[in-house]
Amino acid sequence: MRSDPDRELVVYGERRLSAGQFRALVHRMAHALAALGVERGATVTLLSGNLPETLAARYAANLAGCRVNHLYSRISAGMQAAIVRDVETQALIVDPRLVGRAEEITATVPVQHVLVLGDPGHGPGRNLVALAAEQSEEPFSARCRPDDICVIRHTGGTTGHPKGIVSAFDQAGRIGQVMTPLRQGEAGALRQLVCTTLAHAGGMMADGVLRAGGSVVLQDDFDAGEVLAAVERERITCLFLLPPLLYRLLDHPDARHRDLSSLTAVIYSGCQSSPARLADAVRRLGPVLVQVYAQNETGGISVLFPQDHDLARPERMRTAGRVLPGVDVAVRDAQGRDLPPGELGEICVRSPGIMRGYWKQPELTAEVLREGWLHTGDLGRLDEEGYLTVVDRLKDMIVVVGGHVYTTELEDLLNSHPAVRQSAVYGVRDADRMEQVHATVVPAPDTTVRAGDLRAWVREQRGPMYEPARIGFVDALPLTDAGKPDKKLLQKQARQHTSAATPA
């Protein structure tokens, strides 16, 4: 930023901030936080959409030595309030569009400072942007220390209390090891479109792009048509999407007409993907797909680069790629013994990017962090060539009479049917507390398919153990705030359907 202050750094709608302007905003905000008495070690919670000021406030809080907690905007006010209380929030920084929600939160959880990224109107809080404008843009001397907590990042669960994942400053930037191989030519050529929440992986990707000398274009939310238009207009080189959003992008009628030739990396992550849909993406977009396998608890684990999205080797697209440098992966059985290549077990990870622990949950931390290894809860295998395949979550594996049904394997099968566009598979307990396989399917356009036909096809392809007890149809899968298929909601709906159908 300092070496080239005039270059464009952050774009949001009609606003275009240069590197110098953004740098000045960050330092002014850090001075403003310090002037308010927000000290090193305090928690600053963000309740904000994808504004340039959101990025600036996050960096300013870290400069001031504060730990940052970014709320998902679509979870309930009650859950947001519980998180605000739990992380001991001293300053709540709010998007002007969310002042009403901030008022709900602070009505039950008093916060010392409510700071709005603009005019608060009649709501609570002070205008942080105005306070920052009164401060000097001289560099703020960083108060953070390497082992201080940098961020508390919560899991995106839709029920129960999300777990707070704690990372320190000396772990920040690990996502950069993923972004480094994606640079094309001069560093400034890296140009990312952020169309998913900054509270999730899109924000971590943006950190890596800015650290690499690139620029970011911010959109409030994912809209396939607007994303396609922005890629063409802004000459976007790098795009992060969860797999369901990638499918929506490919299915949009504008996808065949927009100029997407600037794209050099379409990064997908966050949930299981369909090899059939990935092959379609390769045919449509070319060799630009990059799969990142990561967890909030571990940072990056493995990457499947464009050259591995080989239509001649479709089985390779079922893998999560090769393990990143500096990361150790072991596949272990239930007794903790390392398994040989090809054997299925729990994926365990050791790396500098592993979390410090779960906030205020030492017993849960001890369950997953043992002797320097983090137990991911993912089932997978490593092959002889070093490619890692993630088969399922241990908790998502459906235990049925005769064995186990791996949800991702059944989803892959359903997605390969010509009448199926997308699917989600999950277990639902019946009246006898036995798990039954359920599936929700998005039909392909201009096709007609019946549940009975799909069930019979699955039985023929995989046997009766994999045949779903029930298949439902929807126009689009519901997604969580992070953009993953909301299987908890689908399970709830299936249970309600089962209860309504069961005679009293």
C-alpha positions in Angstrom: 0.0 0.0 0.0 2.8 2.4 0.9 4.9 1.7 -2.2 2.0 2.4 -4.7 -0.6 4.5 -2.9 -2.5 5.5 -6.0 -3.4 2.0 -7.2 -7.0 0.8 -6.9 -7.3 -1.5 -3.9 -11.0 -1.9 -2.8 -14.1 -1.5 -5.0 -17.6 -1.4 -3.7 -20.3 -0.4 -6.1 -19.4 3.1 -7.4 -16.8 3.5 -4.7 -13.2 2.9 -5.6 -10.6 3.3 -2.8 -6.9 3.6 -3.6 -4.3 1.8 -1.5 -3.4 5.2 0.1 -7.0 6.0 1.0 -7.6 2.5 2.5 -4.4 2.6 4.5 -5.3 6.0 5.9 -8.7 4.7 6.9 -7.3 1.7 8.7 -4.8 3.8 10.7 -7.4 6.5 11.5 -9.8 3.9 12.8 -7.0 2.3 15.0 -6.3 5.8 16.5 -10.1 6.2 17.1 -10.4 2.9 18.9 -7.4 3.7 21.1 -8.9 7.2 21.8 -12.1 5.5 23.0 -10.1 3.3 25.4 -10.3 0.1 23.5 -7.1 -1.6 24.7 -5.0 -4.5 23.7 -6.6 -7.8 24.5 -10.2 -6.5 24.2 -12.7 -8.2 22.0 -14.1 -6.2 19.0 -17.2 -7.8 17.4 -18.2 -7.0 13.9 -21.9 -7.1 12.8 -21.5 -6.0 9.2 -21.9 -6.9 5.6 -19.2 -6.6 2.9 -18.3 -2.9 3.2 -14.8 -1.5 2.7 -15.2 -0.1 6.2 -15.7 -3.7 7.5 -12.3 -4.7 6.2 -10.7 -1.5 7.5 -12.3 -1.9 11.0 -11.0 -5.5 11.2 -7.5 -4.5 10.4 -7.7 -1.5 12.7 -8.9 -3.6 15.6 -6.0 -6.0 15.1 -3.5 -3.2 14.9 -4.8 -2.0 18.3 -4.1 -5.5 19.7 -7.7 -6.6 19.9 -9.2 -9.9 19.1 -11.8 -9.8 16.4 -15.1 -11.7 16.3 -17.2 -11.5 13.1 -20.9 -12.4 13.5 -22.8 -14.2 10.8 -25.6 -11.7 9.9 -28.3 -14.3 9.2 -28.3 -16.2 12.5 -30.9 -15.2 15.1 -30.6 -12.1 17.3 -30.6 -14.4 20.3 -27.7 -16.4 19.0 -25.8 -13.3 18.1 -26.4 -11.9 21.6 -25.2 -15.1 23.2 -21.9 -14.9 21.1 -21.5 -11.2 21.9 -21.7 -12.0 25.6 -19.6 -15.1 25.4 -16.6 -13.5 23.8 -16.7 -10.5 26.2 -17.3 -7.9 23.6 -16.0 -4.4 24.5 -16.8 -2.7 21.2 -19.6 -3.8 18.8 -18.9 -2.4 15.3 -22.1 -2.2 13.2 -23.1 -1.9 9.5 -25.5 1.1 9.3 -28.0 -1.3 7.7 -27.9 -3.5 10.8 -28.4 -0.9 13.5 -31.9 -2.3 14.3 -30.4 -5.7 14.9 -27.6 -4.1 17.1 -30.3 -2.5 19.2 -31.9 -5.9 19.7 -28.6 -7.4 20.8 -27.6 -4.6 23.1 -31.0 -4.6 24.8 -30.1 -8.0 26.4 -26.2 -7.7 26.3 -24.9 -4.3 27.3 -21.7 -3.4 25.4 -19.4 -0.6 26.4 -19.0 0.9 22.8 -21.5 0.6 19.9 -19.7 2.0 16.8 -21.5 2.4 13.5 -19.7 2.3 10.1 -21.6 5.5 9.1 -24.6 7.4 10.3 -26.4 5.5 13.0 -29.6 7.4 12.4 -32.0 7.0 15.3 -30.3 3.8 16.5 -27.7 3.3 19.2 -24.0 4.1 18.8 -21.5 6.6 17.5 -20.3 7.1 13.9 -16.9 5.4 13.8 -16.1 6.7 10.4 -16.7 10.3 11.6 -14.6 9.6 14.7 -11.8 8.2 12.5 -11.9 11.3 10.3 -10.9 13.4 13.3 -7.8 11.3 13.9 -4.3 11.4 12.2 -3.6 9.1 9.3 0.0 8.7 10.7 0.8 5.0 11.1 -0.6 3.5 14.3 2.1 1.5 16.1 0.8 -2.0 16.3 0.1 -3.2 19.9 -0.5 -6.8 19.1 2.0 -9.5 20.0 2.6 -12.8 18.1 0.9 -15.0 20.7 -2.1 -12.7 21.3 -5.5 -13.8 20.1 -6.1 -12.4 16.6 -9.5 -13.8 15.8 -12.3 -15.8 17.3 -14.1 -17.4 14.4 -17.3 -19.3 15.1 -18.7 -22.4 13.4 -21.7 -21.7 11.3 -24.1 -24.0 13.1 -27.8 -23.2 12.8 -28.8 -24.8 16.1 -27.2 -24.9 19.4 -24.3 -22.6 20.4 -21.5 -22.3 17.8 -18.0 -23.1 18.9 -15.5 -20.2 19.0 -12.3 -21.1 17.2 -9.3 -19.2 18.6 -6.3 -18.3 16.4 -3.3 -16.1 17.3 -1.5 -13.4 15.3 1.4 -15.7 14.5 -1.1 -18.0 12.7 -2.6 -15.2 10.7 -1.9 -15.3 7.0 -1.7 -19.0 6.6 -4.2 -18.7 3.8 -1.5 -17.0 1.9 0.2 -20.3 1.2 -3.0 -21.1 -0.9 -3.0 -17.8 -2.7 0.7 -17.7 -3.6 0.6 -20.3 -6.5 -2.4 -18.4 -7.9 -0.5 -15.2 -8.7 -0.3 -14.4 -12.4 2.5 -12.2 -13.6 2.7 -9.0 -11.5 1.2 -9.3 -8.0 -1.2 -6.4 -8.7 -2.9 -8.5 -11.4 -4.5 -10.7 -8.7 -8.1 -9.3 -8.5 -10.6 -11.0 -6.3 -14.4 -10.7 -6.3 -15.8 -11.2 -2.8 -19.5 -12.2 -3.1 -19.8 -14.3 0.1 -19.6 -13.0 3.6 -16.4 -11.5 4.9 -17.1 -13.4 8.1 -16.3 -16.7 6.4 -13.6 -18.0 3.9 -14.2 -15.1 1.5 -12.8 -12.8 4.1 -9.7 -15.0 4.7 -9.2 -15.1 0.9 -9.4 -11.3 0.7 -6.7 -11.1 3.4 -4.5 -13.3 1.3 -5.1 -11.3 -1.9 -4.4 -8.0 -0.3 -1.3 -9.4 1.4 -0.1 -10.6 -2.0 -0.5 -7.1 -3.5 -3.8 -7.7 -5.3 -7.1 -5.9 -5.0 -10.7 -6.9 -4.0 -14.1 -6.1 -5.4 -16.9 -6.4 -2.8 -20.5 -7.4 -3.3 -23.1 -7.5 -0.6 -24.2 -11.1 -1.4 -24.1 -13.8 -4.0 -26.3 -13.2 -7.0 -25.3 -15.3 -10.0 -26.2 -12.7 -12.6 -24.4 -9.9 -10.7 -21.3 -12.0 -10.1 -21.1 -12.8 -13.8 -21.5 -9.2 -14.8 -18.8 -8.1 -12.2 -16.3 -10.7 -13.5 -16.7 -9.3 -17.0 -16.7 -5.6 -15.9 -14.0 -5.7 -13.3 -11.7 -8.3 -15.1 -11.8 -10.5 -12.0 -9.0 -13.1 -11.9 -9.9 -14.8 -8.6 -13.3 -15.9 -7.3 -14.2 -17.9 -4.2 -17.4 -19.9 -4.1 -18.9 -22.7 -2.1 -19.9 -25.6 -4.5 -23.7 -24.9 -4.4 -23.0 -21.3 -5.5 -20.6 -22.5 -8.3 -23.5 -24.6 -9.6 -25.9 -21.7 -9.5 -23.3 -19.6 -11.4 -23.0 -22.3 -14.1 -26.7 -22.7 -14.4 -27.5 -19.0 -14.8 -28.5 -18.1 -18.4 -25.9 -15.3 -18.6 -23.0 -17.8 -18.0 -22.8 -18.6 -21.7 -22.8 -15.0 -22.8 -20.5 -13.1 -20.3 -16.7 -12.7 -21.0 -15.1 -14.8 -18.2 -11.7 -15.0 -19.8 -10.0 -13.0 -17.1 -10.6 -15.8 -14.5 -7.4 -17.6 -13.6 -8.7 -19.2 -10.4 -12.1 -20.2 -9.3 -11.6 -21.5 -5.8 -14.2 -23.7 -4.2 -14.3 -25.1 -0.7 -16.5 -25.4 2.4 -18.5 -28.5 1.6 -18.4 -31.6 -0.6 -18.6 -31.1 -4.3 -20.0 -33.1 -7.2 -17.5 -34.5 -9.6 -20.1 -34.4 -12.3 -20.7 -30.7 -11.8 -17.0 -30.0 -11.6 -16.5 -31.7 -14.9 -19.2 -29.4 -16.3 -17.4 -26.4 -14.8 -14.1 -27.4 -16.4 -15.8 -27.7 -19.8 -17.4 -24.3 -19.4 -14.6 -22.3 -17.7 -11.4 -24.1 -18.7 -8.5 -25.1 -16.4 -9.2 -22.6 -13.6 -10.8 -24.6 -10.8 -8.9 -24.9 -7.5 -10.3 -26.9 -4.6 -9.1 -26.0 -1.1 -9.7 -28.4 1.7 -9.5 -26.6 5.0 -11.2 -26.2 8.4 -11.4 -23.2 10.6 -9.7 -25.3 13.2 -6.8 -26.2 11.0 -6.3 -23.7 8.2 -5.5 -25.0 4.8 -4.9 -28.8 4.5 -4.7 -29.7 0.9 -5.2 -28.2 -2.6 -6.4 -29.7 -5.9 -5.0 -27.4 -8.6 -6.3 -26.8 -12.1 -4.1 -29.4 -13.8 -5.7 -32.0 -11.5 -9.2 -31.2 -12.7 -8.5 -33.6 -15.6 -11.5 -34.7 -17.6 -9.5 -37.8 -18.7 -9.2 -38.7 -15.0 -12.6 -37.9 -13.4 -11.7 -39.9 -10.3 -9.1 -37.3 -9.4 -11.8 -34.7 -9.1 -13.3 -36.7 -6.2 -10.1 -36.0 -4.2 -9.2 -32.9 -2.2 -5.7 -32.8 -3.8 -2.3 -33.0 -2.3 -1.4 -31.9 1.2 0.1 -28.4 1.5 3.8 -27.9 2.3 4.3 -27.6 6.1 1.2 -29.6 6.8 1.3 -33.2 8.2 -1.7 -35.5 7.6 -2.3 -38.9 9.1 -5.3 -41.2 8.5 -6.1 -43.0 11.8 -8.4 -45.7 13.0 -10.6 -45.5 16.1 -7.7 -46.6 18.3 -5.4 -43.8 17.0 -3.2 -46.0 14.8 -1.9 -44.7 11.5 -3.5 -46.5 8.5 -1.7 -47.4 5.3 -2.5 -45.7 2.0 -6.0 -46.5 0.7 -7.5 -47.3 4.1 -10.5 -45.3 5.4 -10.1 -43.5 8.8 -10.2 -40.1 10.5 -8.1 -37.4 9.0 -5.8 -35.9 11.6 -3.7 -32.8 10.9 -0.6 -31.2 12.4 0.5 -27.7 11.2 1.4 -24.2 12.3 -2.1 -23.1 11.3 -3.9 -25.2 13.9 -6.2 -23.3 16.3 -5.1 -22.5 19.8 -8.4 -24.1 21.0 -12.1 -23.5 21.4 -13.0 -20.3 23.3 -13.8 -21.2 27.0 -14.2 -24.9 26.1 -11.1 -26.7 27.4 -12.7 -30.1 27.5 -13.9 -29.9 23.9 -10.5 -28.6 22.9 -8.8 -31.6 24.6 -11.1 -33.9 22.7 -10.0 -32.7 19.2 -6.4 -31.5 20.0 -4.2 -34.3 21.2 -0.4 -34.3 21.3 -0.2 -31.6 18.7 -2.6 -33.3 16.3 -6.1 -32.0 15.5 -8.7 -34.7 14.9 -10.8 -33.2 12.1 -13.9 -35.4 12.4 -13.6 -36.1 8.7 -13.4 -39.6 7.3 -11.0 -40.0 4.4 -8.1 -41.8 2.8 -4.7 -41.0 1.3 -3.7 -42.8 -1.9 -0.3 -44.0 -3.0 0.3 -40.8 -5.0 -0.4 -38.6 -2.0 -3.9 -37.4 -2.9 -6.3 -37.0 0.0 -10.0 -38.0 -0.4 -12.6 -36.8 2.1 -15.4 -39.3 2.2 -17.7 -37.9 4.9 -18.0 -36.3 8.3 -18.0 -38.9 11.1 -21.2 -37.3 12.4 -22.9 -37.3 9.0 -22.2 -40.9 8.2 -25.6 -42.7 8.4 -25.6 -46.0 10.4 -28.1 -48.4 8.8 -28.9 -52.0 9.0 -26.1 -53.8 7.3 -23.5 -51.1 7.5 -22.8 -47.4 6.8 -24.0 -45.0 4.1 -21.6 -42.2 3.3 -23.6 -39.2 2.4 -21.1 -37.8 -0.1 -21.0 -41.1 -2.1 -24.8 -41.2 -2.4 -24.8 -37.5 -3.4 -22.2 -38.2 -6.1 -24.4 -41.0 -7.4 -27.6 -39.0 -7.4 -25.8 -36.0 -9.1 -24.7 -38.3 -11.9 -28.3 -39.0 -12.9 -29.3 -36.9 -16.0 -32.5 -35.7 -14.3 -30.7 -34.5 -11.1 -29.1 -31.1 -10.9 -28.0 -31.2 -7.2 -28.8 -33.3 -4.1 -28.3 -33.4 -0.3 -28.3 -36.7 1.7 -28.8 -36.9 5.4 -30.0 -39.3 8.1 -33.4 -39.0 9.9 -34.3 -41.2 12.9 -37.6 -43.0 12.7 -40.0 -43.9 15.5 -37.8 -46.8 16.5 -34.7 -44.4 16.7 -33.2 -46.1 13.7 -31.6 -43.9 11.1 -33.2 -43.8 7.7 -31.5 -42.4 4.5 -33.2 -39.3 3.2 -32.4 -37.2 0.1 -33.5 -33.8 -1.1 -33.0 -33.4 -4.9 -33.0 -30.4 -7.2 -34.3 -31.7 -10.6 -32.5 -30.7 -13.8 -34.5 -28.2 -15.9 -37.0 -29.6 -18.4 -36.9 -33.1 -16.9 -39.4 -35.2 -15.1 -38.3 -37.7 -12.5 -40.2 -39.5 -9.8 -38.9 -40.4 -6.3 -39.8 -44.1 -6.9 -37.7 -44.2 -10.1 -34.7 -42.6 -8.4 -34.9 -45.0 -5.5 -35.0 -47.9 -7.8 -32.1 -46.6 -9.8 -30.0 -46.1 -6.6 -30.9 -49.7 -5.5 -29.8 -51.0 -8.9 -26.5 -49.0 -8.8 -25.5 -49.4 -5.2 -27.8 -52.0 -3.6 -30.7 -51.7 -1.1 -28.6 -50.3 1.7 -28.1 -47.0 -0.2 -31.7 -46.7 -1.3 -33.2 -43.6 0.4 -36.3 -44.2 2.5 -37.6 -40.9 1.2 -36.7 -38.5 -1.6 -38.1 -34.9 -1.7 -37.8 -32.4 -4.5 -37.1 -28.6 -4.2 -36.3 -25.8 -6.7 -33.1 -25.0 -4.7 -31.4 -26.4 -1.7 -31.5 -24.2 1.4 -28.1 -22.8 2.4 -26.6 -21.7 5.7 -25.2 -18.2 6.2 -21.8 -19.6 5.1 -23.3 -20.9 1.8 -23.4 -24.7 2.7 -26.4 -26.9 2.2 -28.5 -26.6 5.4 -28.9 -30.2 6.2 -30.0 -29.5 9.7 -33.0 -27.6 8.3 -33.7 -30.4 5.8 -33.6 -33.0 8.7 -36.0 -30.8 10.7 -38.4 -30.6 7.8 -38.1 -34.3 7.1 -38.9 -35.1 10.8 -41.9 -32.8 10.6 -43.1 -34.5 7.4 -42.6 -38.0 9.0 -44.6 -36.9 12.2 -47.4 -35.5 10.1 -47.6 -38.7 8.0 -47.6 -41.0 11.1 -51.1 -41.9 12.4 -51.7 -41.0 16.0 
